[in-house]
Amino acid sequence: MGGLVNTNPRLRASRQLAKASGSSKVSTPADLCVASLDWTSEGGEILLNGQPFHLKGVSYFGFETPNEVPHGLWSVTRDQIFGFLRNESFNAVRLPFSTALALEPNKKVNANTIEKELHDLTVLELIGNIIDKAAEYGILIMLDMHRLNEDFIPELWYDDKYSMDDVKEAWDNLLTAFGDRWNLFAIDLKNEPHGVATWGSGKAKTDWNTAAEELATYLYKKHPQYKGLVFVEGTQLASAKHHKLDKNNKWWGGDLEGVQEFPIELGSDALNKKLVYSPHVYGPDAFVQPYFEAKNFPDNMPDIWKKQWAFVEEQTDRAVVVGEWGGRYENQDKIWQDSFAKFLVDECLEDTFYWCLNPNSGDTGGLLDYDFLTPMPKKLALLAKVQPHPTFITVKGSDQYCISPGAYANPKCDKGRRLATSNTV
């Protein structure tokens, strides 16, 4: 692992055994029903009631833009969007929003949608409508504080107009309204810290790791009804002692080298088990990094990914979920995505959120064409290889959640966990 210190020998031995073993896949149990959902991040995995949760996610943007509603709903319905996602076996959506929007929860949104029932709703009513529609299809939601306002992605979690207190208030508004929704399983505290953002420098104004600790512990204390996970992204620059690569050749939110010295600590074992690290990782469609032009590309990439972020599971015991990756899947970018997909499966890191569903993402395109109806089959086929057997949750009555366990893309990753019988109905 590039000489990295591994503080979790139990997990390291488990992973090494899994990758070396030639045994066939352990058969998965039938659906089991539980009285409540218990989300944790342990053993380098997301667990649902003690069983590995196999995540197949995609980002669906729009709330953070001037439209103030997920894109495409001007020409298609929510049922068409979520029906497509369920048919393609996606079980989670990362839903970006802006701090500015969440600070005006009762503002009426002039949503440009073909569905009249979405007209003249408040911010909270509209967001809740999307969350509840996803629930009808058994799809989980992760809320993502993507921007401070609708203009751009800020370097830090605050600026001259929006303070940390504003950020807390924005999250307060959302978790007060939706924290008890069964399908709100995660929150992404801040999208893509970069530029002046640091990790472990000792500078309170720029250290994202300590800001994330403050924000997460505040939210869990203020909102005990929220039982989900908290996702923390990396920065663009590594901490001073850990520049394994040129410090400038990193992705916004993509570098977690600082975790070696300064892992996120949320003050208790119970809260630490809610933590998921979530780097963003891209290929040449987003920006042409020098290592994409190396003679041994793409064979040089796995070592780079391991140094930047993929070591974190083994060192910290927490899950790592890539929060964004994608591209147009053509030419050199296709080579990159194929290599990255193989790496994810080989390293038991196949739980990801792909960027994105929307076709109108300039650098990457999406999983749908510009009519928001026509699928992009090559991308969908790639994602089906990365996560062919996602976990799904079905709600039965008011107090039963029936879980279909799913399975790893790589059967050698199966540790044989099973749902705890003490949690079954």
Summary of the structure (lengths in Angstrom):
residues: 425
radius of gyration: 20.2
end to end distance: 42.4
largest distance: 58.2
contacts: 1440
relative contact order: 0.18
helix: 31%
strand: 17%
